[in-house]
């Protein structure tokens, strides 16, 4: 039950590629599982499957495909030679012969193209038979985001199976991950960081045949295998890696071939590599690395942009609100002016004496007349200093003359 649980968890975290390590009688094993290899099982390729309707050949590959995978086979033929050339930068050697790739579409065709007795599990989308130099692929997986990684991973198992036998498990998985570029993933870095900080780095002699059971330990095993193989390639180059391949192919034990190729023992090289892990995967790199500096700067730039964008949106909202308030005030003012204009435009009542409409008569007192002579006053001043208002209001003259004896001047009313 524990192995089944580990397998299910690995299917979630690891690539869904399955390499059958059929090197001279060894049985297949799922990629990433903790099961040991079973010997004395031999698969015999049979005639070309009936589902195959065509063949596309390149310099070092023969691609057999079904009718549904015709287009995918032609596209793969234009890429696969370049993929194989990339193996020389890591292994320093190319494997001999022509590799056969069987390409189908969908689960039914994928299962029908498998070798007798080597049916792939239901979760697999790729399968490698290293001893027979055959790769089985579902054409749909090539269009997936990790499609190229799946292809490269299976080619790595075929390459090692054809170049030599009895490779340590950690070396096989390390080479495969360096070929596919999986070692640059964040998952690998976090696994090595956890291994260093928790002091859970495995010794490679414990990863030669067996693989850990716990999923967390499996991640560490994959990550440190990829990192150590990358370390060997960077420090010693492809030439030394090629000498290692030649020694193992000649039948030498891996440790012996390792010492001849790199002029040091596996234990000494591993010890030096382990001593430098803390400087590359501990807390210190997280605080001093240029990558972290650029990451921090990027985060700050994004935060500043978000803050500036938020301030701009707030300012636009304030401006929109102010504009709406101004428009409302303007509308209220226009309404008030209109109401005032309507009130002032109310017509006066028509005159009572029946004057024609449209004519307005002034009903108040007439204006005071202008004097005919500048030296004559319109009214005589009374002894009290008041002026008379007409014949009825006349007062006696100051000389005693009767005012009625005077010639009266007309008065305008």
C-alpha positions as CSV (number, residue, x, y, z in Angstrom):
1,X,0.0,0.0,0.0
2,X,2.9,2.4,0.8
3,X,4.4,1.8,-2.6
4,X,1.1,2.4,-4.4
5,X,0.7,5.7,-2.5
6,X,4.3,6.7,-3.5
7,X,3.6,5.9,-7.1
8,X,0.4,7.9,-7.2
9,X,2.2,11.0,-5.7
10,X,5.0,10.7,-8.1
11,X,2.7,10.6,-11.0
12,X,1.5,14.1,-9.9
13,X,5.0,15.6,-9.5
14,X,7.2,13.8,-12.0
15,X,7.0,13.7,-15.8
16,X,4.7,11.0,-17.2
17,X,7.5,9.3,-19.1
18,X,8.3,5.7,-18.4
19,X,11.6,4.2,-19.4
20,X,12.0,0.4,-19.5
21,X,15.5,-0.4,-18.5
22,X,15.8,-3.4,-20.7
23,X,19.5,-3.7,-20.8
24,X,20.2,-7.4,-21.4
25,X,17.3,-8.9,-19.7
26,X,16.3,-6.3,-17.1
27,X,12.6,-5.5,-16.7
28,X,10.9,-2.1,-17.2
29,X,10.4,0.3,-14.4
30,X,8.3,3.4,-14.2
31,X,10.1,6.7,-14.1
32,X,10.3,7.9,-10.5
33,X,9.0,4.8,-8.8
34,X,10.8,3.1,-6.0
35,X,10.4,-0.5,-7.4
36,X,13.6,-2.5,-8.1
37,X,14.4,-3.9,-11.4
38,X,13.4,-7.5,-12.2
39,X,15.9,-9.6,-14.2
40,X,15.5,-12.5,-16.6
41,X,12.6,-10.9,-18.6
42,X,13.3,-10.6,-22.3
43,X,11.0,-8.9,-24.9
44,X,11.2,-10.0,-28.5
45,X,10.1,-7.5,-31.1
46,X,7.6,-8.9,-33.5
47,X,6.7,-7.8,-37.0
48,X,5.6,-4.3,-37.8
49,X,2.3,-3.6,-36.1
50,X,-0.8,-3.7,-38.3
51,X,-1.7,-0.1,-37.3
52,X,1.5,1.3,-39.0
53,X,0.7,2.7,-42.4
54,X,3.8,4.7,-43.1
55,X,7.5,5.3,-42.3
56,X,9.6,8.5,-42.2
57,X,13.4,8.0,-42.1
58,X,16.2,10.3,-41.2
59,X,19.9,9.8,-40.9
60,X,19.7,8.0,-37.4
61,X,16.0,7.5,-36.9
62,X,13.1,5.4,-38.4
63,X,9.7,6.8,-37.5
64,X,6.8,4.3,-37.9
65,X,3.4,6.0,-37.7
66,X,-0.3,5.3,-37.9
67,X,-2.6,7.1,-40.3
68,X,-3.7,9.6,-37.6
69,X,-0.1,10.4,-36.8
70,X,1.2,11.1,-40.3
71,X,1.5,14.9,-39.8
72,X,3.1,14.5,-36.4
73,X,5.7,12.0,-37.8
74,X,6.8,14.5,-40.5
75,X,7.1,17.3,-37.9
76,X,9.1,15.0,-35.6
77,X,11.4,14.0,-38.4
78,X,12.4,17.6,-38.8
79,X,13.4,18.0,-35.1
80,X,14.7,14.7,-33.8
81,X,18.2,14.8,-35.4
82,X,18.9,18.2,-33.7
83,X,17.7,16.7,-30.4
84,X,20.1,13.8,-30.7
85,X,23.0,16.1,-31.5
86,X,22.5,17.7,-28.1
87,X,23.5,14.5,-26.3
88,X,27.1,14.9,-27.4
89,X,27.6,18.0,-25.2
90,X,26.8,15.9,-22.1
91,X,27.9,12.4,-22.8
92,X,30.6,13.2,-25.3
93,X,29.5,10.2,-27.4
94,X,26.7,9.3,-29.8
95,X,25.1,5.9,-29.6
96,X,25.4,3.6,-32.7
97,X,22.7,2.4,-35.0
98,X,19.2,3.6,-36.1
99,X,16.6,4.2,-33.4
100,X,13.1,3.3,-34.1
101,X,10.2,5.6,-33.0
102,X,6.7,4.3,-33.0
103,X,4.1,7.1,-33.2
104,X,0.4,6.8,-32.7
105,X,-2.5,9.0,-31.6
106,X,-4.6,8.1,-28.6
107,X,-4.6,5.4,-26.0
108,X,-5.6,2.5,-28.3
109,X,-3.0,3.1,-30.9
110,X,-0.3,3.8,-28.2
111,X,-1.0,0.3,-26.6
112,X,-1.2,-1.4,-30.0
113,X,2.3,-0.2,-31.0
114,X,3.9,-1.6,-27.8
115,X,6.2,-4.7,-27.8
116,X,4.6,-8.0,-26.8
117,X,4.8,-8.3,-23.0
118,X,5.8,-4.7,-22.6
119,X,2.4,-3.0,-22.5
120,X,2.8,0.5,-20.9
121,X,0.8,1.5,-17.8
122,X,-2.3,3.5,-18.2
123,X,-0.7,6.8,-17.1
124,X,2.2,6.7,-19.5
125,X,2.4,8.7,-22.7
126,X,5.9,7.6,-23.7
127,X,7.9,4.4,-23.3
128,X,11.5,3.4,-24.1
129,X,12.9,0.0,-24.8
130,X,16.7,0.8,-24.5
131,X,17.9,-2.8,-25.2
132,X,15.9,-2.8,-28.5
133,X,16.5,0.9,-29.3
134,X,12.8,1.5,-29.7
135,X,10.8,4.5,-28.4
136,X,7.0,4.5,-28.2
137,X,5.2,7.9,-28.2
138,X,1.7,9.2,-28.2
139,X,1.7,12.0,-30.8
140,X,-0.7,14.1,-28.6
141,X,2.1,14.3,-25.9
142,X,4.4,16.1,-28.3
143,X,2.1,19.1,-28.4
144,X,2.0,19.2,-24.6
145,X,4.0,21.9,-22.7
146,X,6.5,19.2,-21.6
147,X,6.4,17.3,-24.9
148,X,10.1,18.0,-25.8
149,X,11.2,17.0,-22.3
150,X,9.4,13.7,-22.6
151,X,11.1,12.9,-26.0
152,X,14.5,13.9,-24.7
153,X,14.0,11.8,-21.5
154,X,13.2,8.7,-23.5
155,X,16.2,9.3,-25.9
156,X,18.5,9.6,-22.9
157,X,17.5,6.1,-21.7
158,X,18.0,4.7,-25.1
159,X,21.4,6.4,-25.4
160,X,22.7,5.0,-22.1
161,X,21.2,1.6,-22.9
162,X,23.0,1.4,-26.2
163,X,26.3,2.9,-25.1
164,X,26.9,0.7,-22.1
165,X,25.3,-1.5,-19.4
166,X,25.0,-1.4,-15.6
167,X,24.8,2.3,-15.2
168,X,24.0,3.5,-11.6
169,X,20.5,4.7,-11.2
170,X,21.5,8.2,-10.1
171,X,23.7,8.6,-13.2
172,X,20.9,7.5,-15.6
173,X,18.4,9.9,-14.1
174,X,21.0,12.7,-13.8
175,X,21.9,12.5,-17.5
176,X,18.2,12.3,-18.5
177,X,17.4,15.5,-16.6
178,X,20.4,17.4,-17.9
179,X,19.4,16.5,-21.5
180,X,15.8,17.6,-20.9
181,X,16.7,20.7,-19.0
182,X,14.7,19.6,-15.9
183,X,17.5,20.4,-13.6
184,X,16.8,24.2,-14.0
185,X,13.3,23.9,-12.5
186,X,12.3,25.6,-9.3
187,X,11.2,22.2,-8.0
188,X,14.8,20.9,-8.1
189,X,16.2,24.0,-6.5
190,X,13.7,23.8,-3.6
191,X,14.4,20.1,-3.2
192,X,18.1,20.7,-2.8
193,X,17.5,23.7,-0.5
194,X,15.4,21.5,1.7
195,X,18.1,18.7,1.6
196,X,20.9,21.1,2.6
197,X,19.0,22.9,5.3
198,X,17.7,19.6,6.8
199,X,20.9,17.7,6.1
200,X,19.2,15.1,4.1
201,X,21.5,14.8,1.1
202,X,21.9,11.1,0.1
203,X,25.2,9.3,-0.7
204,X,25.3,8.2,-4.3
205,X,26.2,4.7,-3.3
206,X,22.8,4.5,-1.8
207,X,21.2,5.6,-5.1
208,X,23.0,3.2,-7.3
209,X,20.3,0.5,-7.4
210,X,17.5,1.6,-5.1
211,X,15.4,4.7,-5.0
212,X,13.8,6.3,-1.9
213,X,10.2,5.5,-0.9
214,X,9.0,8.8,0.4
215,X,8.0,11.4,-2.2
216,X,10.0,14.2,-0.6
217,X,13.1,12.0,-0.6
218,X,12.5,11.0,-4.3
219,X,12.5,14.7,-5.2
220,X,15.8,15.1,-3.4
221,X,17.3,12.1,-5.2
222,X,16.3,13.4,-8.6
223,X,17.6,16.9,-7.8
224,X,20.9,15.9,-6.5
225,X,21.5,13.4,-9.3
226,X,20.9,16.1,-11.9
227,X,23.1,18.6,-10.0
228,X,26.0,16.2,-9.6
229,X,26.0,15.1,-13.3
230,X,25.9,18.8,-14.3
231,X,28.8,19.4,-11.9
232,X,30.9,16.7,-13.6
233,X,30.1,18.0,-17.1
234,X,31.0,21.6,-16.2
235,X,34.2,20.7,-14.3
236,X,35.6,18.0,-16.6
237,X,33.9,18.6,-19.9
238,X,32.4,16.3,-22.6
239,X,35.8,14.7,-23.3
240,X,36.1,13.2,-19.8
241,X,32.4,12.1,-19.9
242,X,33.1,10.3,-23.1
243,X,36.1,8.5,-21.5
244,X,33.7,7.4,-18.7
245,X,31.3,6.0,-21.3
246,X,34.1,4.2,-23.1
247,X,35.3,2.6,-19.8
248,X,31.8,1.4,-18.8
249,X,31.2,0.1,-22.3
250,X,34.5,-1.8,-22.1
251,X,33.1,-3.7,-19.1
252,X,34.9,-1.8,-16.3
253,X,33.0,-1.1,-13.1
254,X,31.5,2.4,-13.0
255,X,33.8,3.5,-10.1
256,X,36.9,2.3,-12.0
257,X,35.9,4.0,-15.2
258,X,35.1,7.1,-13.1
259,X,38.5,7.2,-11.6
260,X,40.3,6.8,-15.0
261,X,38.1,9.5,-16.7
262,X,38.2,12.2,-14.0
263,X,41.5,11.2,-12.2
264,X,39.8,11.1,-8.8
265,X,37.5,8.7,-7.0
266,X,33.8,9.0,-6.8
267,X,33.9,9.4,-3.0
268,X,36.4,12.2,-3.1
269,X,34.5,14.1,-5.9
270,X,31.2,13.6,-4.1
271,X,32.7,14.9,-0.8
272,X,33.9,18.1,-2.5
273,X,30.6,18.6,-4.3
274,X,28.7,18.1,-1.0
275,X,30.9,20.7,0.7
276,X,29.9,23.3,-1.8
277,X,26.1,22.7,-1.6
278,X,25.6,25.1,1.2
279,X,27.1,27.9,-0.8
280,X,24.8,27.2,-3.7
281,X,21.6,26.0,-2.2
282,X,21.6,27.3,1.4
283,X,20.4,30.5,3.0
284,X,23.4,32.5,1.8
285,X,22.6,32.4,-1.9
286,X,19.1,33.6,-1.3
287,X,20.4,36.8,0.3
288,X,23.4,37.5,-1.9
289,X,22.6,36.2,-5.3
290,X,22.2,38.6,-8.2
291,X,19.1,36.6,-9.3
292,X,17.5,37.5,-6.0
293,X,18.6,41.1,-6.5
294,X,16.9,41.3,-9.9
295,X,13.9,39.5,-8.5
296,X,13.6,42.0,-5.7
297,X,14.0,44.9,-8.1
298,X,11.3,43.4,-10.4
299,X,9.0,43.0,-7.5
300,X,9.6,46.6,-6.4
301,X,9.0,47.9,-9.9
302,X,5.7,46.0,-10.1
303,X,4.7,47.3,-6.7
304,X,5.6,50.9,-7.7
305,X,3.7,50.5,-10.9
306,X,0.6,49.1,-9.1
307,X,0.8,52.0,-6.6
308,X,1.1,54.6,-9.3
309,X,-1.8,53.0,-11.2
310,X,-3.9,53.0,-8.1
311,X,-3.1,56.7,-7.4
312,X,-4.0,57.5,-11.0
313,X,-7.3,55.7,-10.8
314,X,-8.1,57.5,-7.5
315,X,-7.3,60.9,-9.1
316,X,-9.4,60.1,-12.1
317,X,-12.3,59.1,-9.9
318,X,-11.9,62.4,-7.9
319,X,-11.8,64.4,-11.1
320,X,-14.9,62.6,-12.4
321,X,-16.8,63.3,-9.2
322,X,-15.8,67.0,-9.2
323,X,-16.9,67.3,-12.8
324,X,-20.2,65.7,-12.0
325,X,-20.7,68.1,-9.1
326,X,-19.9,71.1,-11.3
327,X,-22.3,70.0,-13.9
328,X,-25.0,69.5,-11.3
329,X,-24.4,73.1,-9.9
330,X,-24.5,74.5,-13.4
331,X,-27.8,72.8,-14.1
332,X,-29.3,74.2,-10.9
333,X,-28.1,77.7,-11.7
334,X,-29.6,77.5,-15.2
335,X,-32.9,76.3,-13.8
336,X,-32.9,79.2,-11.3
337,X,-32.2,81.8,-14.0
338,X,-34.9,80.4,-16.2
339,X,-37.4,80.6,-13.3
340,X,-36.4,84.2,-12.6
341,X,-36.8,85.1,-16.3
342,X,-40.3,83.6,-16.4
343,X,-41.3,85.6,-13.3
344,X,-40.1,88.9,-14.8
345,X,-41.9,88.3,-18.1
346,X,-45.4,88.4,-16.5
347,X,-47.6,90.9,-18.5
348,X,-49.2,94.0,-16.8
349,X,-53.0,94.1,-16.4
350,X,-55.0,95.9,-19.2
351,X,-56.2,99.5,-18.4
352,X,-59.7,99.9,-17.1
353,X,-60.8,102.8,-19.4
354,X,-60.8,100.5,-22.4
355,X,-57.6,101.7,-24.0
356,X,-56.4,99.6,-26.9
357,X,-54.3,96.7,-26.0
358,X,-50.6,97.1,-26.4
359,X,-50.6,100.7,-25.2
360,X,-49.5,101.5,-21.7
361,X,-50.6,104.8,-20.0
362,X,-48.9,106.4,-17.0
363,X,-51.4,107.0,-14.3
364,X,-49.2,108.9,-11.9
365,X,-48.7,112.6,-11.4
366,X,-47.4,114.6,-14.4
367,X,-43.9,115.9,-14.2
368,X,-43.2,119.5,-12.9
369,X,-43.3,122.1,-15.7
370,X,-40.2,123.9,-16.7
371,X,-40.3,127.7,-15.9
372,X,-40.7,130.0,-19.0
373,X,-38.3,132.6,-17.6
374,X,-35.3,131.9,-15.5
375,X,-36.0,134.9,-13.2
376,X,-39.6,134.1,-12.5
377,X,-40.6,131.6,-9.8
378,X,-43.5,129.3,-10.5
379,X,-45.1,130.0,-7.1
380,X,-44.9,132.8,-4.5
381,X,-43.3,132.0,-1.2
382,X,-45.5,132.4,1.8
383,X,-44.5,134.3,4.9
384,X,-43.8,130.9,6.5
385,X,-41.5,130.0,3.8
386,X,-43.9,127.6,2.0
387,X,-44.9,127.8,-1.6
388,X,-48.5,127.9,-2.8
389,X,-50.0,125.2,-4.9
390,X,-52.4,127.1,-7.1
391,X,-55.2,129.7,-7.0
392,X,-56.9,128.0,-4.0
393,X,-53.7,128.0,-2.1
394,X,-52.6,131.6,-2.8
395,X,-51.5,133.8,0.1
396,X,-51.6,137.6,0.3
397,X,-48.7,139.5,-1.2
398,X,-46.2,140.8,1.2
399,X,-47.0,144.4,0.0
400,X,-50.7,144.0,0.7
401,X,-51.7,143.9,-2.9
402,X,-54.6,141.6,-3.7
403,X,-53.2,138.7,-5.6
404,X,-56.4,138.4,-7.6
405,X,-55.6,141.7,-9.2
406,X,-52.6,140.3,-10.8
407,X,-52.7,138.7,-14.1
408,X,-52.7,135.0,-13.5
409,X,-50.5,132.8,-15.6
410,X,-51.7,129.4,-16.7
411,X,-50.6,126.5,-14.5
412,X,-50.0,123.2,-16.0
413,X,-51.5,120.1,-14.4
